[in-house]
Amino acid sequence: RSCCPLSKGRQPPYAEILHSACDNSAEIPLVQIHGSVREPNTIVFSREGYRDLLQSAPNYHRFLKDLMINRTILYLGLSFADDYFNEIRSDVIATRKCKLNKPLGYALIPETTNSRCTMLREREGVAFLTWDDGQHGFGALDRYLETILCMTQPAAALSMAKVILFAPSDDTHGSLGGPPGSLPEKLLLLLRELNHELTTSKVLQSMPKGYIQPFKLVTATTLVEIEDSLRQHDFWQSWIVIFAEDSWTSIPNLQWEMLEFLWHPHSNLNTLLYPPTVLV
C-alpha cells in the first residue's frame, strides 16, 4: 500500500506507521512524501510546493519529526538540499540538547568527500556511506544494501544456514555441569529468540520468493551429534555456537577436540568450500 500527504483520498496512517514496527504483518507501509504520478495534484517539486505541503498537512511535519526521533533512517537518493527537510532534522538535534552519540540516520551517496561527510555528520546527524563511483560503480550500492540487510535482520544473515547450538555434556553431569539431559539457560534463551525470528521475520515474509531462505536450528550435546548433523549436506552453510561458562583460553578440552575435528583434513565433512563458523 502507498499513500501521499496531499492525497484527496485516504491520508497516510502516520500513527500506525510509528507504532506498528514490531507487529507481525508482512505489509510494509509506503509514504510517498513528494507525491505520486497516480495523483498528479499531490506532486511537490518547488519551494512553494513544500511550503504549501507543510501548511496544508500539519500532521506530515509532526510525523517526519517523530520518525527522525524514534527511528534510524536510511536515506537513498536524497540530495540533502531540501531546506525544509534539513530544518526538521535540525529541530530534532536541538530537541535532544546534547551531542549525538550515534547518527539519526545513514545515507548511501557515491562520490562524497571526507570533509562533506564530516560536516553532515556533525551538523545534520547523518553518517554517509560512500564509495568511488568510477572505481566500484553502482554495484557498490547493492553490496551496501545486502550488508545492511544482513546486519539488521538475523533471518537474512542466517539464510540457508544450519545453526547448531552445542552444549558439551557428559553422562554424569549433563550440559555444562547441569543435571543430566539439561541444556544451559543461555542456549534455551537463544533457541527461543531464533525460533521467534524464524516464525515472525518480515524478511522471510516480504522478500521475493527464494531470495531469503529459512534457517534450521539444531541442538547438540556431543561431537557425534554434530558430526551426524554436518554429514547431512542439506544447508548451504553451518554455524556452530558453543556455550561455555569459561573464557576462550580455558575452554574444556572437549571443545578444543571439536575444533580440531572440524578442521581435520580426513573428516570427510562438507567443510572444504563453506567451513562451519564457530562462535563461542
N, C-alpha and C positions, 0 to 999 in steps of 0.2 A: 504494500500500500504506500502511496505517496500523497503529500498534501502541501499546499503553499500558504504562506501567511496572508496573502491578499486574495485567496480563493473566495468566490462568491458562494461556494457550497460549504462543505464541512471544514471547519477550522482545525488546524493541527492540534492534536491532543497533547499539549505541552506537559501538563501534569502527569499524564500517563507515561510519557516518554521518560520523564525524570525519575519516576518511582517504580518503573517496571523492569529495571535492568536485571533483576535477579529471578524473574519468573521463568517458567519452562517453555514458553512459547517460542516456536522457531520463526515466527513472523517478526521481521525487523522493520521498525517504522522509518520512513524516509521523509524528511522535511526539505523541500526544495526552496531554500531561503530566498533565492533571487527569482523565483517563478518557474513556470513550466510552459513549454511550447504548446501544450494541450490547452492552456488557458493564457492566451497572449496578453490579456489585461493584467496578469499577475507578474509579468517580467519586469525586473528592475535593472536598469543599466546606468542611469545618470545620477548625479548628486541629488537632483530634485526628487528622483525616484526613491532614493534612500531616505531622504527627509520625510517624504510622504508615507513611506513604509513605517517609520518609527512613530509618526503621529497617528496614523490610522490603525495601527496594530500594536498597542502598548504592551500586550502580553508577549509579543515577539521579543522586545528588548529585554524584558524580565527573564524570558526563557533562555536567551543566549547567555545572560549574565549568570544565571543559576547553573547552566550547563558547564560554563568555564570554571565555576567554583567547585562543583561536585563531580566532574568527570575529567579524565585525561583525554584531550582531543588530539587526533591525528589529522593534520592538515595536508590535503593533496591538491596541488594546482592553485593554491592561494598566493596572490602576489604580495599580500601584506601592505597594499596601497589603499585599501578601503579605510577612510578616516573613521567612519562610524564604528567599524569592527575593531579597529585599534583602540578607539576610545573606550569601548566596553571592556577590553582587556585591561586597559589602564585603571579603570574603576575597580576591577577585580583585584588587581595588585594593591591598590590603595586600601581596599577593604581589609585585606589581610594585615596591613600595617607592620609588615616585617619582611625581611629578605627571604626570597623564595628558596627553600631548601631543595625543592625539586620543581621541574618545569610544569607550567599549566598545560602544556601540550607539546607536540612534536610536529615538525614539518619536513616533508620529503620534497626537496627542491634541488635540482642539479646546479652546478657551476656557481656556488655561493662561496664568497671569500671568507677566510677565517675572521677577519675584522667585523664583517657584517653578522656572522654567526654569533660572535661575542656580544655585539651591540644588541641584537634582538633577544638574546638570552637574558641580558641584564635589564633591558627596557620593557620588553614585551612578555617576558617569562616563557619564551618559546625556544626549545632546543632544535637546531637544524640538523637533519641527517642528509648530508650532501655527497656528491661524487663528481668526478671529472667526466662530463658527458662525452667528450671527444675520445677518451680512453676506454670507458666502460659502456657507453651507450645507454639506452633506456632499459636495457635488460637488468641494470642495477636496481631499478625501481621494483621489478618483480622479485628480485632476491631480497631486497629490504622488506617487502610486504610478507614474503614467505617466512623470513626470520622473525618478524614481529608476531605473526600468527602463532608460530611455534613457541615463542617466549611468553605469550599471554594465554594460550589455550592448551592445557595438558593433553586434550584429546588429539590435537594436531601434532604435537611433539611426539606422541606415542602411537601415531598412525601405523597400523600393521605391525605393532610390536607385541612381543610376549614379555610381560613383566613378572619375573619370578621373585617372590618375596621369601627370602631364605633366613630362617632362624635355626642355627645349629642345635642339634638335640642329641641326647644320649638316652639309653633305655631307663636310666635311674631317675634323672633329674628333669627331663623334659627340656624344652627350648630355653636357653639362657638361664639355666638353673631353676626354672619354674616346675610346677607339678608335671608329671608325665603326660604327654599329649597336649600340653598347653602351648599357646602362642603368645609372644610378648605383646603388651598393650600398644606399643608404638606400631607394631605390624598391623594389629587389628584396626587401629585408627586410620592408617594409610589405606588399608584394604577398603574400609567404608568410604573414604573420600574418593578413591579411584572408582569404586563401583558407582558412586553418585555421579561422578563425571561421565562415566560410560553410559548411564541411562538418561542424563538430562542435558548433556552438552549441546548447545545450539550449533556448534561447528558440525557435529555429526548429522544434525537435522537439516541445516540450511545450505551447506556447501553442495556443489554439484555431485551427483551420484558417482561414487568411485574415487573422488578426489581425496577424501579423508576416509580411511578405513578404521573400523573399530579395533581396539587393542584387546588383549587377553590377559587375565590375571591368574597366576598360579602361586600356590604356597608350597614351600618345601622345607623339610627339616633334616634331610640327609643328602649327601652327594649323589646317591643312587637316584633319588627323585629328580634332582637337577639334570642328571645325565639322561634319564628317560624323557624328560620334557624337551631337552635340546635336540634329542635324536628325532623328535617329531618335527620335521622341517616344514612346519605349517605357517610360519610367520617370517616376515622379511628381516626383522632384527629382534634381538633379545636384550632385555635389561635385567640384571640380577641385583637386587637390593639386599645387602647383608645387614642384619640387625645385630649390633654388638654393643654391649654396655661399656666396653673399654675403648680407649683411643686406638687409632690405627697402628701405633707402634707396639701395642700389646694385644693385638687380635689373637684369639686362640689358634693353636696350631691347625685345627680342623679347617679353619677358613683359609689359612695360608695354603693348605693342601688343595683346597678347591681352586685357588688362583692358579697354582701350578698345573692342576688337572685340566683346566680350561685351555691353557696355552700350550699344552704338551703336543708336539708335532704328530704323535701317533694316536691321539684321542679319537680321530675319525669323526669329529663333530662338525657341524656346519659353521665353522668359525674362520674359514680362510678368507672369505670375501667380506663378511659382516660379522666380525667377532663380537661376542657379548660384551656389553658395557657393564662394569661392576661398580656399584655405588655402595658406600659404607655409611 
